[in-house]
Amino acid sequence: MKILGFQYKKMNSEKNTSNLEGVKIETSLNIDSILENPSKNVPKGEVFLDISFTFTINYSKKIAKVELGGILILSVESSIGKKILKKWKKKEIDEDIRTNIFNIIITKTNIKALEIEDTLNLPPHFRMPYFSPKK
């Protein structure tokens, strides 16, 4: 599995209030579609896949919302690609494939989401590492 491209198609964010008291943050990552890329430059024995996704961060009580959507383009062996496309017709993905895809997407979207959260003065959606004094 090789990453050929990653592009954002949608970046939406809104902050409705500055009162963050009792805020709870929930994230979700969804695969919206998996399609065979129609490129004519596909090497023999490989398939290019366009994987559309949506990554959402909801701050409780409608405090804020960040939504990122885009496409991940992967190159995979033909046999694996056909298997992925066949399973996707039933909206299923093998666990190991899904884990790899999610890890690629979440690595990219976390960085962009942190930038947006910083711009909107929102707390990060995951616990950041901190140094503490030695005891």
N, C-alpha and C positions, 0 to 999 in steps of 0.2 A: 504494500500500500504506500503510494507516494503522493505527497501533496503537490498539486500543480498550481493551485490558486485558491485565494480566499478573498472575498469581497463583500463589503456591506452594501445592502440594498435599502435598508431602513434603519434609521436611528431616531427614536422618539423618546423624549424625556419631559417630565413635568413635575413641578414641586408646587403643592397647593397650600402649604403652610410651613412656617419655621418651627412650630411647636412639635418637637420630637419626643415628648414625654410618652413613655410606654410603647414606643415603636417596636414593631416586630417586622423582620425582613424575611421575605420568602422569595426563592428563586426557582425558575423552571426553565428547562431546555427541551425544546421539541423539534423533532425532524418533521418538516412539513411535506417534503417530497424527495424522492430519489429517481433521477432520470438518467438515461444514457446520454452523454454529451455527443452531439452530432459532428464533432470535429473530424476532419479528414486526415489529420496528422497523427492518428493513433498508431503506435508501433504494433507490429504483428504480435498476437498473443496477449494483448492488453485491451482494456475497456476504460474509457474515461467516464466518471460518474459525477453528475451535478447534484449535490445534496443541499437542499434548501432548509434553513433552520430559523427558529425564533428563540431568543434568549430574553427572559423577562425577569425583572426585579420589582417586586411589589412591596412597598412600605405600608404597613397596616394603617387603618383609619384613613385611607386615601390620602396619606401625607405626600406620597410621591410614587412615581412609576418610571422605570427605565426599560426600554424595549429595543433590542437590537435584532435585526434580521439580515440574512445574507445567504451566500452560496459558498460551499466548500467544494472544490473540484479535486477529485482523486483519480489516480491511475491505479488500476488493479488488474491482476491476471484475469483473462477472459472467463475462465471457469468460475472464479470467485465473483466476478461482476455479474454473470448470468444468475448465479445463486442469490446474490443480494437483490437483484431486480425481480426475480421470481417471488422471493419471500415478501418483498415490499408491496407486491400486488395485494397481499393480505394485511398490509401495514405491520409486518413483522420484520425484525432484524435479529440475527444471531447475537447472543450476548457479547462474544468477544469482538465482533465487528462494531457493534453499538458502542462498546466501551472505548475502542480506539477512536471512533468518530467523535464521541462526546469529549474525550480528552483533548483532541485537536481544537474543537470549537471552543471549549471552555477556557483553554489557554489564551486564545485570541480575544474572546469576548470579555473575560475578566479584566484585561488590561484596559480596554476601551471603556468598560463600565466604571472602573475606578476613576478614570479621567473625567467622565461625566459627573459622577458623584462628587468629586472634588470641586468641579465647576459650580454645581448646584448647592454646595455646602451640605451634602448629605453624608451620613456615616457610611463607611464601606460595608458592602454586603457580605463580607466574610472577615473573620478575625485576622487582623494583621499581626505579624510577629513583633514583639517588643522585647527590649532589653530590660533587665531588672538588676538591681545591685546584688552583689554576692552577700550571702549571710553567713 
